[in-house]
Amino acid sequence: MSESRIISQCAPTLAGIKTGSLFPHPYDSKEQVYRDIRELNRRLIPKGLCLIPLRFTEKNVLLYLYRPAWLRRDLSDETACEVLREMGYTRSDCGSCLAQLMRRMHYMSFVSMFRSDLYEGLCVGHAPRKCAVCGKWFLTTDARYAKYCDGLAPGDKRGRTCRQVGNLRGREQRELAADHPIKKIYTKRFNTITQYLGRGTLDEQTAAAMKALAKSKLEKALQDNDYAQGGYAAEMEQAALLAEVKETMER
């Protein structure tokens, strides 16, 4: 799936004119479509965008590129809620509406139904995670990132849960977290952006976008050691962040 096609089909959404854009895309392999979407979302989500498949036909997939924050704003409008109720939508939050829309577009297979159900669960914070203590998979119950499950920690003689043991293990690391070199870079850049905003050098929209971009790069660096040791510091420079934000806004 080429970026040029997304740009040509979704220019108003990318430019911040529309909340979202629907467009068909030909495909040969569903697996490749999902791989392409995952890869694109790694770059789109930090910029406030998300790409999802709504329906597969024999030769095409209907894709939806949208701005989740804008869609939530649009759906909070009372008129929009009333129209949705008249159309049979039971809830007006962003995730539920998209999931119900996907269900209304008939499923071509059981796998398609399962993926829709999984997506609806993800939208309301039910995400599968692997516990960092016991190594077992568990299901989160809200949208917060959870590292530990609530099961009994293996080998713990005091009968504590994995969450309790994990929190104890991580206490020292959390206390030292502010001194972490990767986080120091982020904190310095965050403060600089705030100072520029206070001086009037940056407007509020640009400053907010730069802070969000810096946050996404911090999270990536904490998870990807090669990136942390490689391009992280250069990409966190004030000029680099500003240039990337301006490029995104100009699209």
N, C-alpha and C positions, 0 to 999 in steps of 0.2 A: 504494500500500500504506500504510494508515494506521497510525500509532503506536498508536492505541487498540486496534486488532485484535491487534497484537503483545502489548500489555499484557494484554489479556483472555485470550489463548491461552497466554502464556508467563510469567504472574505468578510461579510458583514459581522459575523460573530467574532472572528479573530480581531477585527478592528474595534470591537466594543460598541457596535451599533445595534446588534440583535442579541437576544438571550441565547438563541440556539439555531442550528441549521440541520435539516434532514437531507440526506442525499444517498442515492443507491451506489453500490460499488460491486463490480463483478468479482467473482472469486472462483478458485479451483479447489481449495482446501479450507475447511472450517478451522482446522487446527492452525493453519497459517494466519487466518484472519485474527484469531484470538491472540496469537503471538505478536502480530503487528500492533494490535490495539494495546496490549500490555506495554510494548516498547514505546509507543507514542504517548501513552498516558504518563509514563515516567517523566516526560518532558512537558506535557500539557498541564498536569495537575498542579505543579508548583506555580504555574502562571494563571491559575484560576479557571482552567478549562478541563473538560472531561469528555471522552469519546466512548460511546457504548453502542453495541449492536441491538437493534430492536426486533428485526425479523429476518430470517433466512428464507429465500425461495430457492428454486433449483439452481439458478445461475447467479443471483445477486443477493447481497445483504444490504438491508436498510440501516444506515448508520445515523447516529444523532450526536453532533458535537454541540455542547452547551456549557454555559457558565452556571455552576450549581448555586452560587450565591445570588445571582440574578434571578434564577428560576424560583428559588425560595422566596425572594422578594415579590416576584410576580404572583406567585400562588398565595401569598398572604393577603392579597387584595380581596375585599369582601365580594366584589362582583365576580371575580374569578372563582372564588369558592362556591358561589351560588350556581354558576354555570357548570362547574364540575359535579355538584350534587345532582343537578338536573340530568347530567349525562351518565349518572350511575356510579360516580366515583365515591367510595365510602370515606376516604380521607383526602385531605388537601395538602399533605406534606410532600415534599419533592420526591423522596424515595418511593413512597407508596403509589403516587400517581404514575411514575415511570414504570414501576413493576406491574400495575394494573393495565397500563397501556400495552405492555409486552404480552400480558396474558390474553388481551383481547385480539391481538394478532395471532391467529391460531398457530399452534405448535406443529412442526413437521415431524417431531420425534419426541420420545420420552426424555432424551438428553436435553433438548431445548427447554422442556418444561422444568427439568431439574435446575438448569442454569438460571432460569427466570426466578425460581423460588430461592435459589442461593443469593442472587442479586438483591432480592427484596429483603432477605435477612441481613445482608451486608449494609443496606441502606438504613436499617434501624439499629445497627451496632452489633449484630450477631455474627461475629467473625471467628473462624477457626484459628487457634493459636497453639503453638507447641510450648508446653511448660518448660521453663529454663531450669527447673529443679528436678522433676521426675522424668521429663522427656515425653510425657504423654500429651496427646492432643486434647484440647478442651474448647468450649464455645463461650466467647465473651457475651455479656448480657447488656453492654452499653457500648457507646462509640469510643470510649477511652482505650488507649493502648494498654494491654495487660500482658505481663511477662510470666505470671505465675497462676496456677489453678488453685482451687480451694480444697483439693484432695489432701490426704495425709502424706506428709513428706516421707519418702522411703528412708529407713534407717534412723529416723529421729526418735529417740527414746522418750521424749517429752510429749509425743503425740501432737506436734504442731503441724499446721498445714503448710503446703508448699509456699503459699503467699507469705506466711509469717516467717518461714526460714529464709526465703528469698529476700525479704525486706531487711532482715538482720544482716545477711551477707552483703547486701548492697549499701548498707548505711555508711560504711567508711568510704566507699567509692563516691557516694553522693556528696559527702562532706568535702571531698577533694575535687569534685566535678568542676567547681568554679575556676580552679587553677589549671584545668586541662588546657594544653596549648591550642587545641582545636576550638575550644569554647572561648578562649581568650581572644582569638581572632574575631569571632562572631561578636563578642561583647564590645570590643573596640569599634568594630564597624557600626554596630547598632547605635552606640553613643555618638559616633561621628555624624550619622544620618540625622539623629535627633538634633544635634547642634546646628547642622546646615538648615534644618527645617525652622529652628528658632530664629536663625539669622535672616530667613527669607530667601536663602539661596536655592532651596527646594520647595516645591509646592506640596500640599498634603497628599495628593494622589500619588505623586512620584515617590515621595518618602515612604508611604505605606507599601507601595509595590516593591521598593528596594529592600525594605525590612522583611517582607514575605519571601522574597527571593533569597536573601541572606539566610533566613531560617531554613529554607529547603536545602540549601547547600550545606549548612551545618549538619542537618539530619543525614544527608548523604555521606558526609565525611565521617560521621560517627559509625556508620554501617559499612563503609567501603574504605579500607585502609590504604589501598593503592591510590584512590582519589585524594584521601587526606594527605598523603605524602607527595602527591603530584600536583595537580592543578588547583587544589582547593584555595591555597593562599592567594594565588594570582587572581582567581575568579572573585575573591572577596574584596579586592581592592575597590575603593570608592568609584574610581573612573570606570572599572570593568562592570560593576553592578549597574551604574547609571546608563552605560551604553547598552547593556542587555535589556534593561527596562524600556528605554526609548525605542529600541528595535521592536520590542513586543507591542508597544503602544502604536507604533507607526504601521503595523501590519493591518 
